[in-house]
Amino acid sequence: MVSLSVINDNNYPNYSEQMKSEESNLTLLDTLKTSANFVQSSVSDFFSGLALAAIWPMDYENRNPQPKDINPKQPLRIAVHGFSGSSNHLNRFKEAGLDNFVTVNLGHAFHSMDDFTENLHKMVIKYKRGMIEAKKLRKGQKLKVQFVCHSMGGLVAREYNQRYAKKDGVSVLDICTLGTPLDGTKIAYIAFASNSGRAMFPSSKFVRKQQKRVIESNVETRFLHIASKSDTFIYPSESAIMGGGTKERTCIVWLEATGHITFLFSSTVSDILVDYLKQHNIVYICK
C-alpha cells in the first residue's frame, strides 16, 4: 500500500518545521525505510525516463479536442509539462478519466519562463476564441480552467494566473502541481545554462516575485500540491509544497516513494487528481 499523508488547515502553516523535527528524531528503522524509498523512486525514475524517451517525438497537441468539442459545463483542463518535457508527458491523466483535457508544448529547455508563459497564454486564448465562435461560450463570459502541472509546469501555470488570467477573461479554478519547485530547487544549478533553469534556483528573483504575488492575485484559485519525500529532483523536498496560497485554498499530499518522473505514470497520482478535480475531495488518506 502506498503511504500518503494529507496536510489539512490545522498543520499546513507549520509543516516545514514539523518535517525538520521529524527528521531529527529518526530511528534506525526510519532511516532504513527512507533509504529504501529513495532506491525505489530512483529505479522507478530510471525506467520512467526510458518510457518518456520512447514517446518524446510524439506531439500530443495534435490529438487535442477542438474548441467546438469542449463541454462548456466543465472546466477546460490544461496539462503543462516540465523542464525539457513535451505535450505527451501528462496524457495518462486524460486516459484516467479527465474530460476536456488538452496538452500544450511550451517549447525547448532554453526558452525563458516568459516564453513558456506566453505559449500557454496563446493556448488558452485559442480555446476561448474557438469556443466563442462555436457558441460554446458567450462573449464576455469567463472561461473556467484547471491546470495539471508537472515540475516546472507548475511555475508556468502560476505565472500565467498572475499575469494573464484576468485580462484574458479566464477564471483559474485550480492549479495542481506534481513535484513543482515552488520555492526553487538546488538541482536546478545543473541547468545553469538555461534561462528557465536559472529561474528555478532557490530564492531566485523569479521565484521570489511569484511567491509575493500569489496571495495578491486571483484569490479564487485553489491549489493542490502533490509532493514526494523521495523526489531527488526537488531539494529541499518541502519546496514542492511551499506554494504560498492560503491554507483554506491549499491541499497538500505527500507521497513516500514516488520519483520525480514517476509522478507521470503513477496510478495513485492519477486517482488523486481525478478525485480532486471532479469533487475537490481527497479520499486516499493514510495517517
N, C-alpha and C positions, 0 to 999 in steps of 0.2 A: 504493500500500500504506500502511495506517495504521501509524504508528510507535508502538510500545509499549515499555515497559520494566517489568520486574518487580523489585521490591526484595525481596531474599532475606534470610535470617538474618544474613548477614555484613555487609551495608551498611545495613540498616534503621536502627539506632540513630543513625548519623551522617549520615543522608541530608539533613537540613535544612542542615547545614554544607556538605555536598557540593554542594547546589544553589547556595548562595551563592558557593562557589568557582568553579563552572562559569559563573555569571552574570558574575563579574568577569573572566573570560577569553574572553568572547565576541568572535568575529571579526566583520567586516562582513557576511560571508555568513550567519553565525549570526543576526545582528541582523535581516537581511532575511527570513530564514526564520521567525523568531519573529513578526515583524510580519505576514507573510503568514498565519501560523497564526491570529493574532488576528482578522484580517479574515475569514478563512474561518469561524471559530467564531461571529463576530458576525452574519454573514449567515445562517448556519445557524440560530442562535438566533432571528433575526427571523422566519423562515418557520416554525420550530418553534412559536414563540409564537402565530402566527396559527392553526396547526393545533390547538393546545390551546384557544384561544379558541372555536373552532368546536364542540368537543366538551365544553366546560366544563359546560353544563347537564345533561349525561347522568350519571345516578347509577349507576355500575357495581357498587355494593354490592348492588343488586337482582339482579345477574347472578351473584353468588357461588354456588358449590355449597353445598348444605345440609350440616349436620354429618353427616347419615346417609350422605352421598355421599363423605365424605372417606376416603381409603385410609389406614388406621392403620399400614400398613407403611412409609409415607413421612412425613416431617415436614409439618406444616401450614406453608405458605409465605404470609406476610402482606406485602402491599405497603403501604408507608407513604409518603404523598406529602409534598411540601414546603410551604413557606410560601405561603399563598393558593392551594394546589392543591386537587385533588379526587380522588375514588376512580378516575376514569378515566385518570389520568396514567401509571400503570405497567402498564396492561393488555397492552401489547406483549409483556411478558415471559411472560405466560400463553400468548400466541399463539406464542411462541418454543419452547414445549415443556415448560414447568414445570407439573407436575400439583399438585393440592391447593393451588391458587393462589387467594387471596382478597384483596380490596382493602378499605380502610377509609376512611371520611370522618372526618377529625379534627375538622372544624369551621372556622369562618371565621377570618380572619387576626388578629382582635382577641381571640381566646381566648388564655389563658395556656398555658404549657408544661404546667402541672399539668392543665388541662382536656384538652389533647391526649392526655396520657399516660393519664388516666382513661378517655377514649373508646377508646383502644387496649386498655386493660385489660378493658373491657366486651366488646369484640370477641373477645378471647382466651377469656374465661370463657364467652361464649355458645357458642363452638365446643366447648370442653371439656365443658360440661354436656350439649350436644346429642349429642356422640359417646358419652358415658356412657349417656344414655338410649337411644341406638341400638345399644348394646352393641358399639360400636367401640373403646371404651376402658374398662378396669376402674376401679372406684373405688379411689383411692389411686395409680393409675398416672400417671406424668408424661406430659404432652402435649409432644411434641417440636415445636419451632417454628424456622423460619428466617425472618428479616426481610430484605426487599429494600426499600431506602430511598433516596429522592431528597432531596437537600438537607437541610432542617430535619428531615425524617422520620427521619434517622439519629440525631439528638439525642433524638427522642421514643422511638425503639426502645431506645436505650441507657438512657434514664431508666426505661422500663418494666422492662428487665432488672435494673436496680439496685434498684428499689423494689417491684416486684410479682411478678416471676417465681417467686421462692422460695415465697412464701405462696400463690401461685396453683397450685402444683404443676406448674410449667412448666419445661422444660429448653430454654433458648435455645441451639441448636446454633451458629447463625451470625447475624451482623449484617453485611449487605452494604450499603455506602454508596456513593452516586453523587454526588460533589460536595457532601459534607456539611461544613459549617463546624465541624469537631470542636473546634477551638480558637478559634472565633469568626471573624467576618469584618467588615471595616470597611464593607462595603457595607450592613450591617445598620443603620448610622446613618440611612439613608434611611427606615427603618421605625421610627423612634424613638417614634412614637405608639402602637405596638402593644407589649403586654407581651411577647409571644413574640419580636418583633423586637428588643427591648432585651436579651432573654436571649441573643441571638446576637452581642452586641457582643464584640469581642476582650477576653479575660480577664474577662468578666462573672462575677458570683457564681455563676450557674447553670453556666456552662462550667467554672469552676474546681472546683466541687463534683463535677461529673461526672468530670472528669479524676482527681481524687483517689480517687473511689470505684471507678473502673473496674478497678483492679488488685485491690481488696479484695473484690469480689463476683463471683460466677458465673464462676469461673476456667475453667470448661469451654467457655465461649463462644469461637468463632473469629471473626475479623474479616477481611473483605475490603474494602479501601478503594480505590475507583476514582476517580482524580482526573485533572484536565486542566490542563496548563500554560497553556492558553488560556481558562480559566474566568474570565470577567470578574465573576462574582458572588462568588467566593471570593478574598478578598485579606487576607493573603498566601496564595498558592495552596497552600503546604505545610500550611495549616490542614486541608485535606481529607485528610491522611494522619496527622495527629497524634492518633490515637485513644487512645493511652495503653495499649494492650494489649501483652502480652509479645511479643517478636519471634518466639517459637516458635508463637504462635497468631495471627499477623497476616500477611496477604499484601497487598501494595500494588501497584497497577497504575497507571502513568502513561500518559495519552494526550497526544498532541501538539497536536491541532487540533480538539478536541471542545468545543462550547459547553455552558453550564450546562443549558439547556433541551434541547439536542440529545442529551444523555445518554438521554433518554426515547425517542428514535427511532433510536438507533444500533444497527445490526446487529452491530457489533463488541462493543459493551457487552452486548447480549443473548447473544451467543455465549459471552463470558467468564462471564457469570452462570450460564448453563445448565451449562457445563462444571464450574464451581466447585461449584455446589450439588449436582450429581449425582455428581461424582467427587472434589471437593476437590482439583482439579488445574487449573493454568493452562497451556494449551497454546499460547497466542499470545504468543511471546516474541521480541522483536527487540532485540538489543543495539546 
